[in-house]
Amino acid sequence: MEDIEKTASAARINRRTFSLAVLALGVLLLCGGVGQKAWADDAAIGAPDFRPSPEHPFGWRGDGSGCFPAANPPLHWGRVAKSVKTLRIQVNKPKDGDTGTAASEGVIRQWLVLWPVDKAAEQGPLKPAADAKIDCWPSENDKAGEAAWKKAESDGTLDLNKALGPGKLKDIGYAHAYIFAEAKARFRLGMMGADKVYVNGTLLKGGDFDLEKGWNRLLVRLVSGRGGPGGPMDPHPNCWYLRMAIYGISGQSESENVACTTKMPGWSISSPVIAGDKLFVLGDMRTLCYVNASDGKILWARTATLWDAATEEDKKADPAATKEIEGLVARLAQLDQLIVTTVPLTDAIIAEKHGIEAKIDKLAFRVDSKKFNVKVMEAGEPGCSPRTPVTDGRCVYANFYPCLTVCYSIDGERKWVHNHDVSELPGTEHGVTCSPCLAGGKVIVHVSRTIALDTGAGNVAWQMPAEHTHTPASKDFVGNGSLNDDDASLITCMIDKEAVVLTPVYAVRVRDGKYLGSLRYGGGCIPAAVVNHNMWYRLHTRLGQDGWGLGLTWLDFIKLPDKAEPPFFSPDARTSIKIDISKFPREKLAEENIASPLCHDGLIYVVSADGILTVLDAEKHEVAYQQLLDFDNLPGGPARGVCGASPALAGKYVYLFGNHGTCVVIEAGRKFKQVARNHIDFFTGGEDTVCWQAAYGQQEQTISCPVFQGKRMYYRGIVNLYCIDSN
């Protein structure tokens, strides 16, 4: 009989007793993750008939583990512009009849490379003319100065250390490819590691360019030590690489297994949550949408404001502001209705809504600068709605910037709202992304300190004192000045029938808010930890030394105690393993890790912000393998680097999302085996003035964690909600 303790969510709390009768019927499921059980009266997570409940809520990464053992979503899907799908490439100068090799994903995997480049080359065949054009038509073994062009293969990332040799800071190299287009069309180029790009000999001054019908030339100038377009980096041996992808920005596209695409009312990096046939999705600034899971239609939208928590005294304090706010709130209600009835949703509605919300914030601050304090901390790159909501199947609880918590019934009735005073808390550099959790009849939120609200009325049940705010004046200060505990989502576990909530540093008993103890670290802890059986796995960048930017991460293996009493952590509870990714091509400015780990079948999957997968043996505390993932990338946006979404398990496959629409699917196991590479090719068009894409005009980012239900997968891009289904 399968070991039922090898499934996906020990982070769930208050499990029902597993009856012997159910065991006899063989209601068992193998997932090897985090202690999930199957019950006679509710389905395993990922099953079509799974329903959240107070005992098993659905929130960040499903139950916090990222494991959906009963799901069976498609392995293949995508949407690619037809102009991209027909592209072909080759390395040598085309001759009559040459057809090249398909580049249907827009990724160039064959290059000619040149290095070292001497003055003779840059003053000869590679020297731009007065009109900034370069007339270069290389083939393999052709000479340019003293160097010769040679062929190099690229698996998404052209590793120039391997193709050319270790580059020293400011070494110059070139890469070249011929691209065949069936018809003249406009494209957009995404790139990292390039210094200058020439299309058909002309210097590219922006991201958009034309390919002519027939063969075209793409020439890239490379400078060692650069990790982004024109961005000089600190000396780093592996900032000597090229990532490049071509996207379509006009014309028709071809889709596979994309059941529906729904534009959301404002961007967000939060993940969707599932309650049966209902999806709940957030949009900036503070909007919660109920989306029909079957067809992607928005059935209701509710926008919360700080003024929703205003008392009668607040309203009397500034009658003129109150009157203006009430008019704005009424208009927001009308816009919420337009969100439902306007298909497709227009940027004009989103822009008006966003402007009204910002004006209400400003007026509320005028009424009471302490209670409605939106200036003590910046919303930052994540915006106002980065924290994934949580549902118990009866209500949905959402926590918005700066610390506004709202409870809605499943039918959209607002049950209560709580605006927590954050005026005494320190500011944050990059906003707060910590998602709430449900445990023991409380919704628990975290903005520099941990706060528990009763689910019934929203009253404060307890909150951690200032000494546990992770500031220089607190006992749990981690020592690097950053408040990265505000990034990592909360998780819960059961210790001797007691629910315990874990922040990146300390443990709190849910029942009464009892501080159980802390386990400090060197700093740089952005990813949320995970619990697997009686172990707590925590990623961070520093451990008593400066590891940031050097490709070093530490994974803590922390044994949880038997009792939910202080002292919670014993001195020998922690074992740490160093993960070294410095040998791979990297963007130095990225955090080492943003994504949380995934535990499954004795293995721990860790994906760095540079898209490097490390799989570790949980028992032996050693690396099983490492692999640079085949993501395509563009700079900018609310996520730094290449990968911010945490890995997820659906059935027996691990789904790994890059930040720009690409998902690599691998078999779970001790050896790397890729089974699919999928991509949604989509641009916002630059008209949406509300979302990040307007500023960058780029491929839609996919930073949120995917969720699964039966044969379906749902994930939120910055702009759209996607449903993937093979039916």
N, C-alpha and C positions, 0 to 999 in steps of 0.2 A: 504493500500500500504506500502511495506517495507520501513524502514527508510534508505535512500540511504547514509546518512552520517555515518552509522554504517558499513563501509567497510574499506579496508586495506591500505590506504596510504595518509594521509594528508601531509606526507613528500614530496610527488610529488609537482611540482610547475607548475605555468602557466596553470591551468586546463581550458579546453574548456567549454564554457557555455552549461549547460544541458538544451536542448530545451524541451518545453512543449509537443511537438509532441512525443518525445522519452518517456517522462513520461507517456503519454497517452497509448503508446504501452506496458507499463509495463516493460521496460528494466531496471529492478531493481535487486539488489543483496544484500543479507544480509551477512555481515561478522563481524560487531561490532568491528572493529579495528580502523583504522586510516583514516577516511574521504575519501575513494576512491570513485570516481563516475564512472558509466558506460556511454559510449558515443555511439552515433549512428555510428561513424566512427572508433572506435577502441574498442577492447574487454577488459574485465576486466582482471587484472593480474591473471595468473594461467590458463586462458582459452587457448585452443589449438591455436587459431588464434590471441593471443595477440602479438603485435609487438611494440618494444620500439620506441620512437620518441623523438625529442628534448624536448617536453613538458612532456613526461613520460619516462624518461630513465630507464634502468635496470642495477642495480649494486649490491652493498652489500645488502644482504637480499632482493633481488628483487627491491623493491622501498624504502628500508630502514626500512620497518615495520616488515618484516618477515611473512606477511599475504598474502596468495594466495587463495582468496575466491572461485575462479572458478575452482580450481584443484580438481581432484578426483583420487589420486594415490592409489596403492595397500596398504592394511593394513598389509599384510604378505609378507615377502621375506626372503632370507637368503642363505648362502652357508656354509655348515658344512662338515668337513672331515668325511668320512664314519666310520673311526676308532673311532671318537668321538661320532657320532650319535648312535652307538650301546652300549655305556657305560651304566652300571647299578651300583647302589649303595645300600648299606644298612648299618645299624649301628651296628648290632650284629654279632658275629662271625658266618660265613656261615656254614650251614649244607648241607648235600646232598639234592639236589632238590631246594635249595634257588635260586630265580631268581632276587631278589632285585627290585629296582625302577628305571625307566628310568632316565638317566642323559644326554639326547640327546643334550643338549646345552653345555655340559662340565662343568656345574655349579653344585657344590655339595650343596644340600639343606637340608641334614640330617647329623648330626654329633653326636658323643659322645664327651662330654666335661668333663674335670676334673679340679677341683680347690677347695680349695687351695692345692698346691703341696708342701709337706713337704720334709725334707731331706730323710726320710725313703723311699719315693716314688722314688726320683731321684737317690737314691743309691741302689734301689731294682729293681722293674720291668721296670723302665724308665731309668735305668743307661746304657749308651752305653758300649758295650764291647770294648776290645782293638782295634778291627777293625772298630770301630764307628758304630756298629750295635746295634739295640734294638730289642729284641725278645718280642714283646708285642701284645697280641691277645685279646683285651678287649671286653666285652659285657656290656649291661646296668646293673647297680648296682654292677658290680665288683669293688672291693676295690683296691686302690693303695695308700699305706700308710694309712692315716686317712680319705682320701677323697674317694668318689665313683663316677664312671663314670655315667653320666646321659645324656639322649637324649635331643638334642636342634635342633630346626628348624631354617633354614636360608633362608631368601628371597634375595639371592644373597650376602648379607652381614650378617655375623654371629656377632650379637651385643652381646659381652661378658658381658657387663654391665647387660643385661637382662638375658642372659643364666647362668652366674655365680654369678653375683653380682658386685657392684662397685669395680674395681680393683685399688689398690694403685700403685704408680710408682714402677716398678721392681717386682711386683707380678708375679708369674709364673703360667701358665695354660697349658693345652694340649687339642687338638682336634684330633679326629680319625674318619676315615671312611674306609669302605671296598668298593673296586671298582672292578667290573667284566668287563673284556675285552674279546671279542669273539676270538681274535687272538693276538699274540704278536705284538706290534707296538710301535713306538717312538712318544712321545708327548712333549709338552712344557707346563710348569706350569707358570701361571700368578698369582701373589699374592701380597697382601699388608697386613701388620699387623703381619706377621709371623717372628719368630726369627730363627727357624731351621725347616727343613722338612726332614722326613724320608720316603722313598718309599721301601716297603717290608723290613723294618728294617734298610736300608742303608741310611746314611746321604747324602742328595742331595747337591752337590757342585755347580751346575749350573742350568739353566732353563730347560734343556732337560733331559728326563728320559724314561725308558722303562717300559711298563706294560706287564706282562706275560699273556699268555692265561689262563683264569679262574679268580679266586679271588686274589686281591692284597690289600695290606695294605698301608694307607696313614696316617702318624702321624705328627702333627704340634705342635711345641713348641711355646708358646705365652708369650710375656712379656708386661705387661701393660705399657703404656706410649710410645710405639713405633708405628709410623705411616707408616713405610716402612721397607723393609728387612734390618735388622741390623742397622737401623738408629735411634739412641737415640733421643728422642724428649724432649722438655720442659715439665714439669709436666702438664698433661692435662687429665682430668677425662675420656674423651671419646676417647682417643687413646688406646682403649681396644676392638679391633674388628679384624675380619678376613675376607678378600675378597680373593677369590680364584677361578680360572677358568682353565680348561684344554683345550688346543688347539692341533689340529692335525698339523704336520709339514711334512707329507709325505703321499703318496697314493692318492686315488681318493676322490672327494667330491661330495655332492649332492646340487643342487641349486634349488631355487624356486623364480620365478619372477625377476631374475637378467638377464635383456635383453642383456647387454653387459658390458664388463670390458675393459678399455683402459689404458695401462700403459703410464704415462706421462713422458716427457723428463726432469726429475728433480723433486724433491719434492717441495711441497708448501702447505701452510695452507690457501691460498686464495680460494674463492668460484667461481664456474663457473657462467657465465652470459649468458643469452639467447637472441637471436635475430631471431625469427622465427624458421627456421630449422637449425640454427647455434648456436653452443656453443663455447664460448671463455674461455680458461683455461690457467692459467699461470704455468710455471715451472721454477725452480731455474737453473741458476741465474736470467736471464732476458729474458725468452722466452714466447711468446704468441702463442697459438695454436688455430686454427679453427678446431673444431670437428663436424663432421656430427651428428646432434642430433638423427637421425634415426638408425644409425648402429655403432656409436662410432668411426668411422675412422677419423684419423687426416688428413685433406685435405691440410692444409699448416701450417708451423711453421716459426716464425720470431723472431730472437734473436737480442735484442738491446744491445748496449755497450755504455759506457761513451764516447768512441771515436766518436760515431755518432754525438755528439754535437761539435766536434772539428772544429775550424776555420782554414783558410789557414795560419794564423799566428802561430797557435798551431802546425800545421804540419811542418812549417819551423823551429820551435824552436829546434827540435831534429830530424834531418833527419833519423838517424839510427833507433831510436825508431819508427818513423813514418813508415818506410819501413817494419819493423818487424810486427807492428800492422796491416798494410794493408794485409800482408800475412795471419795473423791469422784470420782477418775478412773474407777473402775469404774462408778459411777453415770452418769457422762457417756457411757460406752460404751453403757449401756442406753438412755439418752435418744436417742443417735444412731440406735439401732435403731427407737425409737418414732417418730422423725422420718420414717422410711421407711414404717412400717406404719400410722401414724395419718393418715387422710385424711377431712376436712381437718385440717391441723395445728392443734392447740389452743394458745391463749395460755398455758395452764397449763404445758405442756411447755416452751415457750420461756422462761417466767419462771423455772421451776426450773433449767433449764440455765444461764441467764444468772447466777442467784444462785450456783450451784456454781462457775462459772468465776471469778467475782469473789472467792469465798472462797479458791480455789486461788491466785490472784494474791496475796492478802493473806498466806497461809501461806508461800508461796515467798519473799516479801519478808522475812518474819520469819527464814527460814533464812539468806538471804544478800541483804542490802539493796543490794549493789552488782551482783551478777550478775543478780538478778531485780528490777531497779529499775523499777517502774512509776510512780514518783513524780517522776523527773527531768523528765518531760514529761507533759503532760496529753493524754489521748486526744482531748479537745475535741469540738467539734460533729461531726466526721466519725466518731467512734467508733473501735472497734478493728479494723474490717475495711473501710476505705475504698479500699484499694489493689488495683486489678484484678490478678488472677493472670495467669500466662502459661504457655502449654503448647507443647511441641514435638511433640505427638502421641504421645509415649511417656510423659512425666511431666507433672505439673502443679506449678508452683512458686507458693507463696503467701507473702506477707510481711505479718505482722500487727503490731499495736501491742505493745510499742514498737519492737522490731526482731527479731521471731521469724520465721525463714524455714523453711518446711517443704516438702519434696519428696514427692509421692505419685505412685505409678504410676497409669496410667489406670484400673487396676482397684481403686484405693483402698488399696494397700499403702504404708505410710509407708516411704520409702527412707532419709531422713535429716532431721534437724532441727538448726538452728543458731540459738542465741540470742546475738545480738551485744551486747556490753557497751556500753551507752550512758551509763553513769554519768558519764563525763567530758565529755559533750556538753551544750550549753546546753538549757534547756527551750524548749518551743514554746508559743505563745499559743493556737493553734487546732488543734493536732494535726498529723498528717502524712498527706498524701494521695498522696504520690509513688509511682506504680506501678512495679514492677520491669520489667526487660527481659532478654532472652536474646541473647547474642552470643558467638561464639568459644568455645563450650563453657563459658560462665559465666553464672550468673544474677546480675544486678547490681541492688543495692538502694541506697536512699538515705534515710538519716535523719540530717540535718545534714552527714553526710559520705558519700561514695560508697564502697561496699563490693562486691567481686566474690567470689562463691563458686563453686567448681568444681561443675558439675552432677552429677558422678559421686558424690562423697562429702560435699559441702557444706563442704569446707575453705575457709578464707579464702585466696584467691589473691592479693589485694592490697586495700589500702584507702587512701584519700586521707589524708594527714597533717592534723593539727589546723589548720595554716595555711590549709587550703582548706575550712574548715567554715562559712564565711560568717558569722562572729561578729566583734564589734569588734576582737578580737585577731588576726584572720586577714587575709591579704593580699587575699582576695577579698570582704571585707566590702562590702556594697552601700551602706551608709551610712544606712539608715533604722531600724535596730534590729529589723526584723522578719526572720523566717527563711522568707521566702516561697519560697525554693528547695525547701523541704520539701513544697510543694504541687504543684509542676510535675512530671509524670511524665517518666521518662528516655526518651530516644530514641537510636537508633543510626543510623549511616550508614557507607558505605564510602568510604574515602579511599585511593586507590592500593592496592587490595586489602587494606587494613588496616581492621578494624572499630574505629570510634570511638564512644564514648558521650558524649552532650551533656547537661549539666545546664543550667539557665537562664543560668549564668555561664561555666563552664569546659568544656574538652574533655579527655577522657582516652582514651588508647589501650587498647583492651580486652586485647590480648595480654599486656601486662606492667604495666598500670596507670600508664604514663608520663603525667605531667601535661604537656599540650601548650600550655596557655595559657588566659587568661581574657579576657573582653570584658565589662567592668562596665557597669552601667546605673544609673539613678537609684533604682530600688527598685520595690516593688509588683508583682513578677512572679509572679502566681499561675498563669496558663495555661501548659501545656507548649508548647514551640515545635514547629514542623514543618520537615521538610526536603523541598525540591522541587528535583530536579536538583542543582545545586551551590550552592543558596541555602538559608540557614537563616533562618526567619521567627519573630521573637520579639516578643511583646506585653508591654508593661509600662506602669505608670501614671506614673512619674516619669522625667524626663530632665534632671537638673540643676536642677529646680525642682519646686515642690509642685503636682502636677496632680490629686491624689486628691480625689474628690468634686466636681470642677469640670467633669466631663464630658470630660476630656482623656486620651487614650491614645496611646502611640507604638508603631508597628509598625517593628521593625528589619528591614531587608533586609541580610543578612550573607552575603557571598560566602565560601564554604568554599575552603580552599587545595587544592593538588594533592598535597601530601605530608602524611602523618600524623607530622609532626615539629615541635618547637617552633622558633621562635615560630609558633604556629598561626594567629593572627589578625594581619593586617597593619593598620597604623594607618588605612588608608583602606578597610577591609573593610566598614564599616557605613554604610548610608544609612538615615535615620529619617524616617518620615512621621507627622505628627500627625493623629490621628482626633478630631474634635470632635463630640460628640453633645449639647452643652449646649443646643441649641435644642429638643430633644425633652423630653416629660414624663419626669421621672426621680425615683427614690427616692434622695435624696442620700446616705444612709448605706450604700448598696451599693458594693462594689468596682466599679471601672469594667469589669473583665473577669475572668471566671472560666473561661469556655469557651476552648478552643484554636482557632486558625484552621483553615480548610479551604482547600486549594489545589486548583484544578481548571481546566484549559483556560485558563491565563493569568490567572485571577481568584483573589482571596483573599477568603474569606468570614469576617467577624469579627462575633460577636454579643456585645453588651455584657450586663452583669448586669441591666440594665434592659430587655432585650429589644429592643434597637435593632440592626438589621442594617446593617453597612457592607460594601459590596463594592468592592474595590480592583483596579485594573489593575496586575498584577505587573511589567509592562515599563515602563509610563509612570509608575509610582509616583504614581498619583492616584486619587481616589475616583470610582468609576463611578456608584454611587447609594447612598442610605441609606433605610431604611424602618423605622418602628415596627411591630413584629410583633404580630399579633392573639393574644396570650396572655391567659389569665385567671389571676388570681393571688391568693394568700393570704399573709399575713405569717408569719414564724416558721419553725422547722425548721432543719436543718443547713445549708441554703443560703440565703445572703442574696440579696435581690433577686428577679429574675424568671426569669433563665436561667443555669443552671450547666452544662448538658450541651453538649458540643462538637458543632457541626454535622457531619453525615455525608452522604456521597454514595452513593446506590444507583442504579446505572444512570445515567440522565440527570437525576435529581431530587435535590434537597438537602432533607434532613429536619432540621427545627429544633424541638427540644423545649424547652418552657417547664418551669418547676419544678413545675407542678401539673397534670400529666396532659394538657396540650394540645400537639399537634404540628402545626406549619405546614409544608406541603410546597410547595416552589417549583421552577420550572424553573431549571436552571443557565443563567446568561447575564448579559448586561450590563444588562438591564432586569428590574425586579421583576415576576414573574408567579406569583401564588399559584394552585395547582391544587387544594389541599385544606386543610381544617382539621379535625383529628381530636381526640377527647377521650375519655378514660376517666374516668368519673364514679364515684369510689369513696371511701368513708370506712371507716376501721378500726373505727369504733364506740366507740373510747375504752376498750376492755377490755384491749388489749394493753399491759401495763405496761412492756414492754421497749423499745418503739420510740418515736421522737419523736412519732408521731401521738397517743399517749396524752396527752401534755402539751398538745398544741395542738388535738386533736380535729378535724383538718383533712383536706382533700383529700390523697390520697396524693401525695407528691412524686416527681418523675421527674428526678433529677439525673444519673443514669448515662448513659453514651453507648450508643446502640443499636448492635447488630451484625446482620449480614444473611447469609443463606445461601439462595441460589436465590430462591424466591418467598416466603420467610419473613423476618420481622424479629423479633428478640428484644430486649426491654429490661427492665431491672430497675427497678421502683418501689421505694420505701423498704421496702415490706412484701412485694410480690408480684413474681414473674417473669411477664412477659406474652409470649405468642407470637401474632404477627399473621400470618394466612395467609388467602388468598381461597378456598382449597379447602374 
